[in-house]
Amino acid sequence: ASNTLWTATKTWGYYAQEQVSLRDRLFLTGAVRADENSAFGTNFGRVVYPKLSLSWLVSDESFFPKLGFLDQLRFRSAYGASGVQPGATSALVIFSSTTVNQPQVAVTPTGTDTPGLRASALGNPDLKPELSAEFEGGFEARLFSNRANVDITYYSKQTRDALITQNIAPSAGPASTTVLRNLGSVKNAGIEATIHATLLDTRRLGWDVMLSGSHTSNKLVSLGRDATGALNKTIGTGTLRDSVGLP
């Protein structure tokens, strides 16, 4: 025998984008997207994700000095936002069936078994998507008659409203001891570099070398506030926990 619990998630979105090119040297792209999702809480409407990117071929400008070893130089930067939707039923209060013994007389310990419902998941009407916004900037250069390429990029990403399961004290008598909330904020930043060079290019033999490296760091910036209004420093226990200031 088998049993399957079917769930459905619906997304309704709007998207618009515009691309502009000026003299084949400056390229600009702007876009915006708005989403509504069935997994959002009833108190949350829609989320908006913007995007903007700029690319400038500065070596083709008249004011740029002509350097013998430099074939092309391009500066670029971009900003964009995206989101992670909650689970299909994370915002809903979910009930499970149970049986309660209902005494007919207060002093009688026995009574009639009566079917009922008990909340098995607390839900969250304020639940919204986890939002990440990232900025990156860098440059690309072609050198020595296109025999070498250098690409360097710096990026910084901030994630807020991170979806984190928060524990609830069992002494409060909740139906479930956890609830999914938008609590966390995480920052990631780093740099990436790539150098590609053609050392030998003949009819019978070619030799290319590529060197790449990167450095990244991330830390948990915040975990929101608890029911008393105090800042959460740690959520979870043992090895399965999130702590402010740590990766």
Salt bridges, closest charged atoms under 4 A:
ASP35 OD2 - ARG33 NH2 2.97
GLU36 OE2 - ARG46 NH2 2.85
GLU61 OE1 - ARG23 NH2 3.56
GLU61 OE1 - ARG25 NH1 3.44
GLU140 OE2 - ARG76 NE 2.88
ASP151 OD1 - ARG76 NH2 2.45
ASP161 OD2 - LYS128 NZ 3.79
ASP161 OD2 - ARG160 NH1 3.36
ASP208 OD2 - HIS196 NE2 4.00
